[in-house]
Amino acid sequence: MDLPNGPPGHPIHPPLTDATIGIYTAATAFSLLSVFGVSERNTTTAWWLALVVGLVVTVPTALTGLVDWLGLERGTRVWRTATAHLAAMVTATVFFLLAAIVGHSGYTDGEVGTAGLVLTLVGYGVLAFGGFLGGTLVFVHGLRVLE
């Protein structure tokens, strides 16, 4: 078995992306709930902690994705789509990291600030686009799908 890639027909990267996307989706939902006044202190805490957990889970997700990307033939349509996916996901991660850094004071005060909210929402939008590109790799190009 190729540990970074996973066994044939069972790549490791996709289930990790499910976890990462789910955590960042929860963070985004918590940020909105806090802004709308739903248990502000609790949802602010949940938002910031979800961002931190998402950043931690992003590490193995990104590493397994990078291993997949390095195995692609350069210049092909699949490689171009995968490169756009990689760029989108790195960009989303930067936005989530900035949201966690900027939002730490909001976490301690129990309030999601405007900057933290905007960074989270932009990060989530870029994440969604990157997820769409990841889906294109599997469902359009058949990447890592057994015949």
N, C-alpha and C positions, 0 to 999 in steps of 0.2 A: 504494500500500500504506500502511496505517495502522500505522506502526512499533510503537507501544506495544501495539496489539491484535494485530498479525499479519495476514497476508492472509486473505481469506474461507476458512473451513473449516480454517484452520491457526493457531489462536490461540497466542500466545507463552507465556501464563501456564501452561497445563498441563504442557508439558515441563519448565519451570523448577521446578514443584512436584515433579515426579518426582525431579529432581536433589536438591532440598532435603530431601525426605522420605527419600531414599536415604542422604544424608549423615548426617542425624540418626538414622536407623535404625542405621547403622554405629557412630555415637558411643554409642548406647545399648547395642549389643552389646559394644563394647569396654569399657564401664564394667562390665558384668556379668562379662565374662571376667576383668577385672582383680580384681574382688571375689572371684571363685571361684579366684583364684590362678594363672590361666593367664598366664604370662610377664608378671607384674604391671607391671614398669617399662615394657615395650613397649606393653602394652595401655592403660596409663594415658596414655602419650604419645599414642597413637593416638586415645584418647577425647577428650583435650583439643584436639588439633589438628583432629579432625573437628568438634567444637563450633565452633571458630573459623571453619573453612571453611564450615560450615553457616550461621553468622551472616553471612558475606560473601555467600554465594549467596542468602540470604534477601532481601537488598536488592532485586535486580532482580525476584525472584519477587513480593515484596510490592508493588513499584511497578506491575508489569503487572496484578496482581490489583486494585489500587486503581483503575487506569484502567478495567478491566472494570466494577467496582462503581459507579463514577461514572456510567457509561452506562446504569445500570438505572433503570427507572421506580420511584420511591419508593412504599412502601406495599404493593407486590404481594407475593405469596407468594415469588417468586423473589428479590426484594429482601430480604425477611426472612430467607430461608435464606442468602443471600449475606452479609448482615450478621452472622448468627451464625457463619458460616464465617470471616469477617474477624476477629471478636472472638476466636474460638478460636485462630486462627493467630497473632494478636498476643500472646495469652496464652502460647501455647507458646513463642514467641520470647523472651518475657521470662524464662520458666523456663530456657531454654537459655542465655541471656545470664548470668543469675545463676549457673548451674552453671559456666560458663566463668570467671566472676569468682571465685567461691568456690573453684572447683577448681584455680585456678592454683597454689596452694601444693602441692596434691596432685600436680600435673603436675611441679613441680620436685623433689618428694620421691619421685616414682614410685609414688604410691598414691592411688587414688580414695577420697576421704573419704566419710563417711556423707552429709553435706549435699550434696556434688556428685552422689552417686548418687541421692539422693531427688529433687533438682531435675531431674536428667536423666530419671528415670522418670516423674515427674509431667508434665514437658514432653512426653515421648513419648506419654503417654496423651491429653493434650489435643490434640497433633498428630494422633493417629489419629482422634479425634473430628472435628477440623476437616477432615481428609482425607475422612471419611465424608460430611460436609456438602458438600464440594467435588464429590464424586462424585454426590451428589443433584442438584446444580445441572446437571450434564451429563446424567446418565442418567435422571433423573425429569423435570426441567424442560426439558431439551434446550437449555440455554444454550450459545450459540456453535456450535451444530450446524447445518449446512446442511440444508435440506429436500431 
